[in-house]
């Protein structure tokens, strides 16, 4: 599959993985719709793209998930069609269960899970009508293994796996693909923007995040996975990937290891 003349809608496109992916796909001649809450940052991303005349911006807030059908209508009007929806928008967490207010749990689920699901449900009829479509979902290695300080975040990412595995099975007959992208540590501002127990942003870079994969490298690997319509891909360091397989075959060992794990 070539990205030339494909219309790809990316949420969370104003920074980090979304920004890097937008630039990479633009270099591969895709038509892009970029979304996040921050129009100014989206304009800066657009300016870095190869074909700015093929890049459009739609501001949206995943937390406002009851109004996303309007955004889908707006997006479909831009190029007349959408081939791939990249559900990349979301927020992370850095707080212990006992210190996390339930309002924070709810907000993380509203943004990461319900916002993503609502947007995907809103565009699904378009994919079904065309008998082709592709959902790409940025989840996390934490969507496979829950770790300390990530309880709500891990829950939201686990939920995405469950939902999109079901969607894939239901709409296989409609030629609709689902690709779950599971990042490990990536050098972005995800930890800076992560919510702490009272709902404020952490405003601190984690060491592991700072030492993570560079976004441009991640974007190349993500684009390759999308092009090949992979079902589930782990783009992470060796230790994170090993953890996924150990969880599958040696869950008790992983449980013991995670108790002692420092993830900051």
Phi, psi and omega per residue, in radians:
X1 nan 2.333 3.036
X2 -1.777 2.572 3.098
X3 -1.466 -0.144 3.114
X4 -1.027 2.237 3.124
X5 1.213 0.086 3.014
X6 -1.430 2.454 3.066
X7 -1.753 2.097 -3.039
X8 -2.166 2.218 3.136
X9 -1.837 2.148 -3.097
X10 -2.055 2.134 2.995
X11 -1.604 2.814 -3.071
X12 1.067 0.638 -2.986
X13 -1.578 0.019 -3.037
X14 -1.480 -0.184 -3.117
X15 -2.835 3.022 2.988
X16 1.002 -2.355 -3.098
X17 -1.054 -0.767 -3.112
X18 -1.070 -0.753 3.104
X19 -1.091 -0.853 -3.118
X20 -1.093 -0.685 3.132
X21 -1.171 -0.692 3.109
X22 -1.026 -0.797 -3.133
X23 -1.138 -0.741 3.130
X24 -1.100 -0.808 -3.123
X25 -1.207 -0.562 3.049
X26 -1.118 -0.691 3.087
X27 -1.107 -0.392 3.105
X28 -1.737 0.305 2.962
X29 1.234 0.472 3.061
X30 -1.382 2.680 2.934
X31 -1.558 2.291 -2.972
X32 -2.139 2.492 2.898
X33 -2.071 2.118 -3.067
X34 -1.896 2.304 -3.102
X35 -2.352 2.537 2.940
X36 -3.029 -2.994 3.098
X37 -1.445 -0.350 -2.945
X38 -1.810 1.696 -3.098
X39 -1.115 -0.692 -3.135
X40 -1.041 -0.782 3.121
X41 -1.182 -0.635 3.094
X42 -1.104 -0.673 3.106
X43 -1.092 -0.652 3.108
X44 -1.173 -0.665 3.084
X45 -1.146 -0.787 3.118
X46 -0.980 -0.708 -3.109
X47 -1.129 -0.392 3.140
X48 -1.583 -0.092 -3.124
X49 -1.391 2.735 -3.076
X50 -1.193 -0.824 -3.074
X51 -2.041 1.453 -3.026
X52 -1.152 -0.373 3.088
X53 -1.270 -0.244 3.104
X54 -1.845 0.313 3.141
X55 -2.138 2.153 3.114
X56 -2.116 2.728 -3.073
X57 -2.081 2.310 2.993
X58 -2.276 2.031 3.131
X59 -1.358 2.277 3.061
X60 -2.612 2.759 3.124
X61 -2.145 1.949 -3.114
X62 -1.066 -0.464 3.136
X63 -1.169 -0.441 3.097
X64 -1.578 1.043 -2.917
X65 -1.313 -0.169 3.116
X66 -1.421 -0.147 -3.097
X67 -2.021 0.337 -3.036
X68 -1.422 -0.314 3.080
X69 -1.077 -0.606 3.094
X70 -1.106 -0.684 3.140
X71 -1.182 -0.610 3.084
X72 -1.131 -0.772 3.087
X73 -1.032 -0.718 3.129
X74 -1.124 -0.728 -3.122
X75 -1.186 -0.711 -3.137
X76 -1.161 -0.467 3.137
X77 -1.312 -0.304 -3.055
X78 -1.191 -1.004 -3.125
X79 -2.012 -0.031 3.128
X80 1.521 -0.092 -3.087
X81 -2.887 2.676 2.986
X82 -2.290 2.232 -3.133
X83 -1.653 -0.667 -3.047
X84 -2.399 2.276 2.994
X85 -1.874 2.086 3.090
X86 -1.753 1.810 3.105
X87 -1.433 1.564 -3.051
X88 -1.966 -0.268 -3.089
X89 -1.199 2.539 3.108
X90 2.998 3.123 3.140
X91 -2.424 2.539 -3.122
X92 -1.773 -3.016 -3.025
X93 -2.563 2.568 3.025
X94 -2.482 1.366 3.114
X95 -2.828 2.606 3.111
X96 -1.299 2.691 -3.138
X97 -0.912 -0.818 -3.052
X98 -1.181 -0.320 -3.098
X99 -1.807 -0.004 -3.017
X100 -1.741 2.085 3.104
X101 -1.167 2.541 -3.106
X102 -1.077 -0.458 3.091
X103 -1.129 -0.524 3.098
X104 -1.268 -0.749 3.051
X105 -0.964 -0.799 -3.108
X106 -1.123 -0.755 -3.103
X107 -1.120 -0.732 3.125
X108 -1.098 -0.743 3.110
X109 -1.178 -0.661 3.113
X110 -1.058 -0.782 -3.084
X111 -1.343 -0.989 -2.989
X112 -1.257 -0.704 -3.057
X113 -1.745 -1.118 -3.036
X114 -1.124 -0.666 3.099
X115 -1.089 -0.798 3.124
X116 -1.121 -0.779 -3.141
X117 -1.125 -0.765 -3.122
X118 -1.084 -0.756 3.131
X119 -1.134 -0.725 -3.136
X120 -1.161 -0.708 3.101
X121 -1.140 -0.605 -3.111
X122 -1.203 -0.570 -3.123
X123 -1.628 -0.230 -3.094
X124 -0.973 -0.756 3.118
X125 -1.023 -0.571 3.095
X126 -1.128 -0.771 3.116
X127 -1.138 -0.752 -3.124
X128 -1.108 -0.763 3.136
X129 -1.052 -0.720 -3.109
X130 -1.430 -0.165 -3.079
X131 1.004 0.594 3.032
X132 -2.911 2.558 3.121
X133 3.024 2.861 -3.067
X134 -2.571 2.060 3.007
X135 -1.684 2.208 3.018
X136 -2.016 2.263 -3.030
X137 -2.227 2.119 3.037
X138 -1.449 1.880 3.092
X139 -1.791 -2.063 -3.129
X140 -3.091 2.729 2.923
X141 -1.011 -0.549 3.098
X142 -1.192 -0.268 3.006
X143 -1.295 -0.159 3.067
X144 -1.933 -0.528 -3.110
X145 -2.369 1.988 3.065
X146 -1.281 2.359 -3.117
X147 -2.238 2.881 3.128
X148 -0.986 2.566 3.082
X149 1.258 0.156 -3.067
X150 -2.268 0.372 -2.973
X151 -0.959 -0.918 -3.111
X152 -1.213 -0.711 3.114
X153 -1.091 -0.826 3.120
X154 -1.059 -0.721 3.131
X155 -1.060 -0.756 -3.124
X156 -1.148 -0.640 -3.127
X157 -1.330 -0.672 3.009
X158 -1.007 -0.732 -3.125
X159 -1.079 -0.674 3.116
X160 -1.091 -0.696 3.105
X161 -1.061 -0.801 3.141
X162 -1.075 -0.811 -3.110
X163 -1.103 -0.876 -3.028
X164 -1.333 -0.444 2.977
X165 -1.106 -0.719 3.102
X166 -1.165 -0.778 3.131
X167 -1.041 -0.744 -3.137
X168 -1.019 -0.772 -3.124
X169 -1.166 -0.706 -3.097
X170 -1.213 -0.588 -2.998
X171 -1.987 0.334 3.023
X172 -0.992 -0.702 -3.115
X173 -1.134 -0.346 3.130
X174 -1.639 0.157 3.124
X175 1.088 0.646 3.120
X176 -1.817 2.162 -3.106
X177 -1.718 2.690 3.047
X178 -2.307 2.219 3.063
X179 -2.106 2.067 3.097
X180 -1.715 2.038 3.139
X181 -1.741 2.127 -3.087
X182 -1.972 1.664 3.114
X183 -1.312 2.596 2.853
X184 -1.593 -2.408 3.104
X185 -1.345 2.206 3.111
X186 -2.215 2.391 -3.057
X187 -1.322 1.383 3.100
X188 -2.267 -3.050 3.101
X189 -1.545 0.314 -3.073
X190 -1.011 -0.673 -3.139
X191 -1.329 -0.543 3.079
X192 -1.082 -0.696 -3.077
X193 -1.580 -0.060 -3.089
X194 -1.096 2.551 -3.135
X195 -1.494 2.404 3.020
X196 -1.707 -3.057 -2.950
X197 -1.016 -0.546 -3.122
X198 -1.667 0.099 3.085
X199 1.660 -0.121 3.085
X200 -1.349 2.853 3.086
X201 -1.389 2.541 -3.121
X202 -1.118 -0.701 3.134
X203 0.996 0.679 3.097
X204 -2.595 2.417 3.127
X205 -1.482 2.204 3.042
X206 -1.245 2.528 3.110
X207 -1.089 -0.771 -3.121
X208 -1.107 -0.678 3.107
X209 -1.166 -0.745 3.137
X210 -1.072 -0.562 -3.131
X211 -1.617 0.165 -3.072
X212 -1.379 -3.105 3.133
X213 -1.063 2.455 3.097
X214 -1.245 2.445 -3.053
X215 -0.986 -0.663 -3.113
X216 -1.171 -0.638 3.065
X217 -1.175 -0.751 3.114
X218 -1.034 -0.762 -3.090
X219 -1.090 -0.664 3.106
X220 -1.104 -0.758 3.128
X221 -1.195 -0.651 3.113
X222 -1.156 -0.755 3.122
X223 -1.068 -0.681 3.114
X224 -1.116 -0.735 3.123
X225 -1.121 -0.698 3.103
X226 -1.131 -0.794 -3.118
X227 -1.036 -0.671 -3.123
X228 -1.540 0.033 3.133
X229 0.907 0.777 3.069
X230 -1.111 2.551 3.141
X231 -1.388 -0.726 -3.121
X232 -2.640 2.238 -3.048
X233 -2.327 2.372 3.079
X234 -1.827 1.911 3.108
X235 -1.867 1.676 -2.930
X236 -2.821 3.030 3.048
X237 -1.248 2.944 -3.085
X238 -1.047 -0.701 -3.104
X239 -1.152 -0.723 3.135
X240 -1.145 -0.742 3.107
X241 -1.107 -0.751 3.120
X242 -1.035 -0.685 -3.140
X243 -1.040 -0.671 3.135
X244 -1.084 -0.793 -3.103
X245 -1.286 -0.593 3.073
X246 -1.165 -0.656 3.093
X247 -1.045 -0.638 -3.115
X248 -1.246 -0.750 -3.007
X249 -1.818 -0.430 -3.119
X250 -2.336 1.058 -3.014
X251 -1.029 -0.635 -3.116
X252 -1.131 -0.699 3.120
X253 -1.104 -0.752 3.142
X254 -1.130 -0.678 3.101
X255 -1.017 -0.766 3.140
X256 -1.176 -0.721 -3.126
X257 -1.133 -0.701 -3.063
X258 -1.171 -0.518 3.114
X259 -1.031 -0.530 -3.065
X260 -1.781 0.069 -2.994
X261 -1.329 2.359 2.961
X262 -1.805 2.018 -3.049
X263 -1.902 0.080 -3.140
X264 -1.386 nan nan
